[in-house]
Amino acid sequence: MPKGKKRKKSSFGLWVIKGIKELLQWLFITMTVAILCSYLYYHFKYKRDTTDQSNITLNSLPVEVAKTEKNYGKKVDELAKKFDLPASYLKALISLECSGRNKFSPRFEKRIYTSLKEVREGVYDHFGSIKRATIQNASNDALKNLASSWGPFQLMGYQCIELGVNVKDIRGDKSLYWGIYWINKRYGKYLRKKKYKDAFHIHNTGQPMPHFGKPYTYDPNYIPKGMKYISYFELLEKSN
């Protein structure tokens, strides 16, 4: 049998296909440029914010830096050596989290409290690494303690479960020790590599700095402020 003639695609169909291809190419290029611009913006923004420290002098110490050095300086220096961590970062973190004060109220996180209650009541089987069996007999007051941040590093109460201690340990006289112990365990390797921006981001959000886009910290200035505090404490170290 003779073969039928191959049907030619209509010019309209070819125009549609060509248009779709061009649109997809345009979208790909636009998204690539947008991602690149976002990365460059935040990269240079944070590079600028955290390296321009020419105006830092001992005569211009912020109040929170002076308080941190006075209230925690000596003890932090001792623990920093014990855990092989930079004292300047630890002090900067204290300045960020409690402004260097030695008396302050815990911060209660209602969202975390609700999540912990749901795990206790069997709505969910876990919250992070906390399983129902761990808190099924906990009272509401106990859950509130787990859902509050304590100590100079404002460590969340539920971190005591990971540390194998009680909430009173991370909010009492040993709060400085257990806070630094947790920091070393959770992200000490970043600090020993001087990846301070990643360290601040982990402490505040639980994960390193994103490769693209802005940080996820509750305060967009959290990391720039922390880096500036580090510069102050490094200057103090050199002056001693």
C-alpha positions in Angstrom: 0.0 0.0 0.0 1.3 3.5 -0.8 2.3 5.5 2.2 0.1 8.4 3.0 1.6 11.9 2.9 3.2 13.1 6.2 1.0 15.7 7.7 2.7 19.0 8.1 2.4 20.9 11.4 0.4 24.0 11.0 2.2 27.3 11.2 0.1 28.2 14.3 1.2 25.0 16.1 4.8 25.7 15.3 4.4 29.2 16.6 2.9 28.0 19.8 5.7 25.5 20.4 8.3 28.1 19.6 6.6 30.5 22.0 6.5 28.0 24.8 10.2 27.2 24.4 11.1 30.9 24.4 9.0 31.5 27.5 10.7 28.6 29.3 14.1 29.9 28.4 13.1 33.4 29.5 11.8 32.1 32.9 15.0 30.0 33.4 17.3 33.0 32.7 15.1 35.3 34.9 15.2 32.9 37.8 18.9 32.4 37.5 19.6 36.1 37.4 17.3 36.7 40.4 19.0 33.9 42.5 22.4 35.3 41.6 21.5 38.9 42.4 20.0 37.7 45.7 23.1 35.8 46.6 25.4 38.7 45.7 23.3 41.2 47.6 23.3 39.3 50.8 26.8 38.1 50.4 28.2 41.6 50.1 25.7 43.1 52.6 26.8 40.7 55.3 30.5 41.0 54.3 30.2 44.8 54.5 28.2 44.7 57.8 30.6 42.3 59.5 34.0 43.6 58.3 33.7 47.4 58.5 34.9 47.8 62.1 37.2 50.8 61.7 35.2 52.8 64.2 35.6 50.3 67.0 37.7 51.5 70.0 37.9 50.8 73.7 36.4 54.2 74.3 33.2 53.3 72.4 32.3 50.0 74.1 28.6 49.3 74.1 27.0 48.9 77.5 26.2 45.3 76.9 29.8 44.5 75.9 31.1 46.1 79.1 28.5 44.3 81.2 29.3 40.9 79.6 33.0 41.4 80.3 32.3 42.4 83.9 29.8 39.7 84.7 31.1 36.8 82.7 34.5 37.6 81.2 36.8 35.6 83.6 34.6 32.5 83.7 34.0 32.5 80.0 37.8 32.8 79.4 38.3 29.7 81.6 35.6 27.6 79.9 36.6 28.7 76.4 40.1 27.2 77.0 38.6 24.1 78.5 36.4 23.5 75.4 38.8 25.0 72.8 36.3 27.6 71.7 36.8 31.3 70.9 36.0 33.4 74.0 35.2 36.4 71.8 32.3 34.5 70.2 30.9 33.2 73.5 31.0 36.7 75.0 29.4 38.2 71.8 26.6 35.7 72.1 26.0 36.6 75.7 25.8 40.2 74.6 23.2 39.3 72.0 21.1 37.0 74.1 21.0 38.8 77.5 22.8 42.1 77.0 25.5 41.0 79.5 23.1 41.0 82.5 23.3 38.5 85.2 19.7 38.8 86.2 17.0 38.4 83.6 13.7 36.6 83.0 13.3 33.6 80.8 11.6 33.9 77.5 8.5 31.7 77.1 7.8 30.3 73.6 4.1 29.6 73.4 4.4 27.9 70.0 6.9 25.4 71.4 4.8 24.8 74.5 1.8 24.0 72.3 3.9 21.5 70.3 5.2 19.8 73.4 1.6 19.5 74.8 0.5 17.9 71.5 3.3 15.3 71.8 2.5 14.6 75.4 -1.2 14.1 74.5 -0.4 11.8 71.5 -1.4 14.2 68.7 2.1 13.8 67.4 4.7 11.2 68.3 7.7 13.6 68.6 8.9 17.2 68.6 12.4 17.3 67.1 14.3 14.6 69.0 11.8 14.6 71.9 9.6 11.5 71.9 6.3 11.1 73.7 7.7 8.6 76.1 10.0 11.3 77.4 7.4 13.8 78.4 4.1 11.9 78.7 4.1 12.3 82.5 5.3 15.9 82.4 3.0 18.6 84.0 2.0 21.8 82.3 4.5 23.7 84.4 7.3 21.3 83.4 6.4 21.8 79.8 6.5 25.6 80.2 10.0 25.2 81.6 11.0 23.2 78.6 9.4 25.8 76.3 11.3 28.7 77.9 14.9 29.9 77.2 17.3 30.1 80.1 20.7 31.3 81.1 23.1 33.9 79.5 22.9 32.0 76.2 19.1 31.7 76.4 19.2 28.0 75.9 15.8 26.4 75.3 14.7 24.3 78.3 14.1 21.2 76.2 17.8 21.1 75.4 18.4 19.8 78.9 16.9 16.5 77.6 19.7 16.2 75.0 22.3 17.1 77.7 20.9 14.6 80.2 20.4 17.2 82.9 17.5 19.1 84.5 16.2 22.5 83.6 17.5 23.8 86.9 21.0 23.0 85.6 20.8 25.3 82.6 19.2 28.1 84.5 21.2 28.0 87.7 24.8 28.5 88.8 26.0 26.0 86.2 24.1 27.7 83.3 27.3 29.1 81.8 29.0 25.7 81.8 26.1 23.8 80.3 25.4 26.5 77.8 29.0 26.3 76.5 28.9 22.5 76.7 25.8 22.5 74.4 27.4 25.0 72.0 30.5 22.9 71.7 28.4 19.8 71.1 26.1 21.4 68.6 28.3 23.6 66.5 31.8 23.7 68.1 33.3 22.6 64.8 32.1 25.7 63.1 33.7 27.9 65.8 37.0 26.2 65.6 37.0 27.0 61.8 36.0 30.6 62.7 32.7 30.3 60.8 31.1 32.8 63.1 28.2 33.7 60.9 27.2 30.1 60.6 27.5 29.7 64.4 25.3 32.6 65.1 22.7 31.3 62.6 22.8 27.8 64.1 22.3 29.2 67.6 19.3 31.2 66.6 17.7 29.0 64.0 19.2 25.5 64.3 20.9 25.5 60.9 23.9 27.2 59.2 23.6 30.3 57.0 21.6 29.7 53.8 23.6 29.7 50.6 21.1 32.0 49.0 18.8 34.7 50.2 18.6 36.4 53.6 19.2 34.7 57.0 16.3 33.2 58.9 17.1 34.9 62.2 14.2 36.6 64.1 16.2 39.8 64.0 17.8 40.6 60.6 20.6 42.4 62.4 21.3 39.5 64.7 24.4 38.3 62.9 25.9 41.7 62.0 25.5 42.8 65.6 27.1 39.6 66.8 30.1 40.0 64.5 30.6 43.6 65.7 30.5 42.4 69.3 33.2 39.8 68.4 35.4 42.7 67.2 35.0 44.5 70.4 35.9 41.5 72.5 38.9 40.7 70.2 40.1 44.3 70.8 39.7 43.8 74.5 41.8 40.6 74.4 44.6 42.5 72.6 44.5 45.3 75.1 45.0 43.0 78.1 
